């Protein structure tokens, strides 16, 4: 089985601030860090670090070629990433004293992906292969339809959640990865809704899909048909929450591909995400397989 992540690659500019800037306010940052990001790149890095042979498809400018080198160093296959004449996607991240973040995205190459490029990428996959998607690139609906037509298993993290999500063919999705805010929106509930209630609403709306709902310090929840499970995070000092959900996604899928039960995979993903938040950065903070599974695993390209 082949695993494809079709998603965003970003250059992250991380500003450390006393608090998230308010409308009309100008504040000074205490530090600036340039790093690799984008939910697609982060999830591919997490899968690769977890020992899964993973291919990444997307689009960047020449200013983002360092992203490919970094991803390849983790073991990800970036041969399906297109380099074009424009700019790479950018993320402006504010990181406050409580280690919470606020993010502004500029699409760049992520929004320049064409239907022709999608067709060429998906043609290399077949029934039983897996595709992992987010909501940061163009033509996500077309990717889902083409992948489904080839019998691929579709995993969707509808982030960032906006009105475009409801226009996607969500009934074709096999696994949803959502946080509390995304889950509540997808369930048609207010952000303050209780997480277990949101989980049940999602399970009812998508009875044929597995639901993974992360809830920060409250851990993570799983629902599929009659199965319910809850994972608990590790008690660690929180340094940076950027990329924690992407780490969770990668390690949950990696654990399931190893044959772990839903509960075991949930616990593994929570452990990996806990390690990630104890470190600065996004994909750089994703732990290695040896830290999570207790072994050394280097993925090999197919």
C-alpha positions as CSV (number, residue, x, y, z in Angstrom):
1,X,0.0,0.0,0.0
2,X,1.2,3.5,-0.9
3,X,0.6,6.5,1.3
4,X,0.3,9.9,-0.4
5,X,0.0,13.3,1.4
6,X,-1.3,15.9,-1.0
7,X,-1.1,19.2,0.7
8,X,0.5,22.5,1.6
9,X,4.1,23.4,2.0
10,X,4.8,26.7,3.8
11,X,7.6,28.9,5.0
12,X,6.7,29.7,8.6
13,X,7.7,33.0,10.1
14,X,7.2,32.7,13.8
15,X,7.0,35.9,15.9
16,X,7.2,35.5,19.7
17,X,4.9,38.1,21.3
18,X,3.6,38.9,24.7
19,X,0.0,38.4,23.5
20,X,-1.8,37.9,20.3
21,X,-2.2,41.2,18.5
22,X,-5.6,42.9,18.8
23,X,-7.4,44.9,16.0
24,X,-5.7,48.2,15.5
25,X,-2.8,47.4,17.8
26,X,0.9,47.4,17.1
27,X,3.2,45.3,19.3
28,X,6.8,44.4,19.3
29,X,8.0,40.8,19.0
30,X,10.7,39.4,21.1
31,X,12.0,36.8,18.6
32,X,11.6,35.8,15.0
33,X,12.2,32.3,13.6
34,X,12.0,31.1,10.0
35,X,11.1,27.4,9.7
36,X,9.5,24.8,7.5
37,X,5.7,24.3,7.8
38,X,2.4,23.7,6.0
39,X,0.0,21.1,7.2
40,X,0.8,18.8,4.2
41,X,4.5,19.0,4.8
42,X,4.1,18.6,8.6
43,X,1.9,15.5,8.2
44,X,4.3,14.0,5.6
45,X,7.2,14.6,8.0
46,X,5.2,13.0,10.9
47,X,4.5,9.9,8.8
48,X,8.1,9.7,7.6
49,X,9.5,10.1,11.1
50,X,7.1,7.4,12.3
51,X,8.6,5.0,9.7
52,X,5.9,5.1,7.0
53,X,7.2,5.3,3.3
54,X,5.2,8.4,2.3
55,X,5.1,10.4,-0.9
56,X,4.3,14.2,-0.7
57,X,2.6,16.1,-3.6
58,X,2.2,19.9,-3.6
59,X,3.6,23.0,-5.2
60,X,6.3,25.5,-4.1
61,X,8.5,28.3,-5.5
62,X,12.2,28.3,-5.7
63,X,12.3,30.1,-2.3
64,X,10.9,26.9,-0.7
65,X,13.4,24.4,-2.0
66,X,14.9,24.1,1.4
67,X,11.6,22.5,2.5
68,X,12.3,19.6,0.1
69,X,15.8,19.0,1.5
70,X,14.5,18.9,5.0
71,X,11.6,16.6,4.2
72,X,13.9,14.2,2.3
73,X,16.2,14.1,5.4
74,X,13.3,12.7,7.3
75,X,12.7,10.0,4.7
76,X,9.7,11.6,2.8
77,X,9.6,11.2,-1.0
78,X,9.2,14.7,-2.5
79,X,9.4,13.7,-6.2
80,X,5.7,14.6,-6.7
81,X,6.2,18.2,-5.5
82,X,6.1,20.8,-8.4
83,X,8.5,23.8,-8.3
84,X,7.1,26.7,-10.3
85,X,8.0,30.3,-10.9
86,X,5.9,31.9,-8.2
87,X,6.2,32.1,-4.4
88,X,5.9,29.3,-1.8
89,X,3.1,29.5,0.7
90,X,3.8,31.6,3.8
91,X,2.5,31.4,7.3
92,X,2.8,34.3,9.8
93,X,2.6,32.8,13.2
94,X,2.2,34.7,16.5
95,X,3.3,32.7,19.5
96,X,2.2,34.2,22.8
97,X,3.6,33.9,26.4
98,X,1.2,31.0,27.0
99,X,2.5,29.2,23.9
100,X,-0.8,29.6,22.1
101,X,-0.7,30.6,18.4
102,X,-2.6,32.7,15.9
103,X,-1.8,32.0,12.2
104,X,-2.2,34.0,8.9
105,X,-1.7,32.0,5.7
106,X,-0.7,33.2,2.3
107,X,-1.5,30.5,-0.3
108,X,1.4,30.9,-2.8
109,X,2.0,27.6,-4.6
110,X,-0.6,25.8,-2.5
111,X,-3.3,27.7,-4.4
112,X,-1.7,27.3,-7.8
113,X,-2.2,23.6,-8.1
114,X,-3.9,22.7,-11.3
115,X,-6.4,19.9,-12.1
116,X,-3.9,18.6,-14.7
117,X,-1.3,18.2,-12.0
118,X,-3.7,16.5,-9.8
119,X,-4.6,14.0,-12.5
120,X,-1.0,13.2,-13.1
121,X,-0.3,12.6,-9.4
122,X,-3.3,10.5,-8.7
123,X,-2.7,8.3,-11.7
124,X,0.2,6.7,-9.9
125,X,-2.0,5.3,-7.2
126,X,-4.6,2.5,-7.0
127,X,-7.2,0.7,-4.9
128,X,-6.1,0.3,-1.3
129,X,-3.6,3.1,-1.3
130,X,-4.1,6.0,1.2
131,X,-4.3,9.7,0.6
132,X,-4.1,12.3,3.4
133,X,-5.6,15.8,2.7
134,X,-6.1,19.1,4.5
135,X,-7.9,22.4,3.4
136,X,-4.9,24.5,2.5
137,X,-4.6,23.8,-1.2
138,X,-6.7,24.4,-4.3
139,X,-9.0,21.8,-5.9
140,X,-9.3,19.6,-2.8
141,X,-12.8,18.4,-3.9
142,X,-11.3,17.3,-7.2
143,X,-8.5,15.4,-5.4
144,X,-11.0,13.6,-3.3
145,X,-13.2,12.6,-6.3
146,X,-10.2,11.4,-8.3
147,X,-8.7,9.5,-5.4
148,X,-12.1,7.9,-4.6
149,X,-12.5,6.8,-8.2
150,X,-9.3,4.9,-7.9
151,X,-10.3,3.2,-4.7
152,X,-8.0,5.1,-2.4
153,X,-8.7,5.5,1.3
154,X,-9.3,9.1,2.0
155,X,-8.1,10.9,5.2
156,X,-9.2,14.5,5.7
157,X,-8.1,17.1,8.2
158,X,-10.5,20.0,7.2
159,X,-8.2,22.7,8.5
160,X,-8.5,25.6,8.3
161,X,-12.2,25.2,8.6
162,X,-14.2,27.6,6.5
163,X,-17.3,27.6,4.3
164,X,-15.5,25.8,1.6
165,X,-15.4,22.6,3.7
166,X,-19.1,22.0,3.3
167,X,-18.7,22.1,-0.5
168,X,-16.4,19.1,-0.4
169,X,-17.7,15.6,-1.1
170,X,-17.4,14.7,2.6
171,X,-19.4,11.5,2.2
172,X,-16.4,10.1,0.4
173,X,-14.0,10.6,3.4
174,X,-13.0,7.5,5.3
175,X,-11.2,9.1,8.2
176,X,-11.7,12.6,9.7
177,X,-9.1,14.4,11.8
178,X,-10.5,17.4,13.6
179,X,-9.8,19.5,16.7
180,X,-12.5,20.9,19.0
181,X,-13.2,24.0,16.9
182,X,-13.2,22.2,13.6
183,X,-15.3,19.3,15.0
184,X,-17.9,21.6,16.5
185,X,-18.2,23.5,13.2
186,X,-18.5,20.3,11.2
187,X,-21.1,19.0,13.6
188,X,-23.1,22.2,13.4
189,X,-22.5,22.9,17.1
190,X,-21.2,26.0,18.9
191,X,-17.5,26.1,19.8
192,X,-18.4,25.7,23.4
193,X,-20.2,22.4,22.8
194,X,-19.0,19.4,24.9
195,X,-16.5,17.3,23.1
196,X,-18.2,13.9,23.6
197,X,-21.5,15.4,22.3
198,X,-19.7,16.7,19.2
199,X,-18.1,13.3,18.7
200,X,-21.5,11.6,18.7
201,X,-22.9,14.2,16.3
202,X,-20.1,13.6,13.9
203,X,-20.4,9.9,14.2
204,X,-24.1,10.2,13.3
205,X,-23.4,12.5,10.4
206,X,-20.7,10.3,8.9
207,X,-21.6,6.8,9.9
208,X,-19.1,5.2,7.4
209,X,-16.1,7.3,8.6
210,X,-13.7,7.0,11.5
211,X,-13.7,10.2,13.6
212,X,-10.6,11.4,15.4
213,X,-11.2,14.5,17.6
214,X,-8.3,16.1,19.4
215,X,-9.1,18.2,22.5
216,X,-5.9,19.7,23.7
217,X,-5.2,18.9,27.3
218,X,-8.2,16.7,27.4
219,X,-6.6,14.3,25.0
220,X,-8.3,12.8,22.0
221,X,-11.4,10.9,21.1
222,X,-12.2,8.2,18.6
223,X,-15.5,7.0,17.1
224,X,-16.3,4.5,14.4
225,X,-19.6,2.6,14.4
226,X,-20.0,1.1,17.9
227,X,-16.3,1.6,18.8
228,X,-15.4,4.5,21.2
229,X,-12.0,5.3,22.7
230,X,-10.2,8.1,24.5
231,X,-6.5,8.9,24.6
232,X,-4.7,10.8,27.3
233,X,-1.8,13.2,26.7
234,X,1.4,13.2,28.7
235,X,2.0,15.8,31.3
236,X,4.8,17.9,29.7
237,X,5.8,21.6,29.7
238,X,4.1,23.2,26.7
239,X,6.7,25.1,24.5
240,X,4.9,25.3,21.1
241,X,1.6,23.8,20.0
242,X,2.2,24.5,16.3
243,X,2.0,21.2,14.4
244,X,0.7,19.1,17.3
245,X,-2.3,18.0,15.4
246,X,-0.2,17.1,12.4
247,X,2.0,15.0,14.6
248,X,-1.1,13.3,16.0
249,X,-2.4,12.6,12.5
250,X,0.8,11.1,11.2
251,X,1.4,8.9,14.3
252,X,-2.2,7.6,14.5
253,X,-2.1,6.5,10.8
254,X,1.4,5.0,11.3
255,X,0.2,3.0,14.3
256,X,-2.8,1.7,12.5
257,X,-0.7,0.7,9.5
258,X,1.4,-1.3,12.0
259,X,-1.7,-3.2,13.1
260,X,-2.3,-1.4,16.3
261,X,-5.9,-1.3,17.7
262,X,-7.8,1.9,17.8
263,X,-7.0,2.4,21.4
264,X,-3.3,1.6,21.0
265,X,-3.1,4.0,18.0
266,X,-4.9,6.7,19.9
267,X,-2.5,6.4,22.8
268,X,0.5,6.4,20.5
269,X,-0.7,9.5,18.7
270,X,-1.3,11.3,22.0
271,X,2.2,10.4,23.2
272,X,3.8,11.7,19.9
273,X,1.8,15.0,20.1
274,X,2.7,15.5,23.7
275,X,6.4,15.2,22.8
276,X,6.0,17.6,19.9
277,X,4.4,20.4,22.0
278,X,7.4,20.2,24.4
279,X,9.6,21.5,21.6
280,X,9.8,24.6,19.4
281,X,8.8,24.5,15.8
282,X,6.5,22.4,13.6
283,X,7.9,19.5,11.6
284,X,11.3,19.9,13.4
285,X,9.5,19.1,16.7
286,X,7.9,15.9,15.5
287,X,9.5,13.0,17.4
288,X,11.2,10.1,15.8
289,X,9.9,6.6,15.8
290,X,12.5,5.6,18.4
291,X,11.0,8.1,20.8
292,X,7.4,7.0,20.3
293,X,7.5,3.3,19.4
294,X,10.8,2.6,21.2
295,X,12.7,1.6,18.1
296,X,14.6,3.1,15.2
297,X,12.7,3.1,12.0
298,X,14.0,4.6,8.7
299,X,11.3,4.7,5.9
300,X,12.4,3.6,2.5
301,X,11.0,5.1,-0.7
302,X,9.2,2.7,-3.0
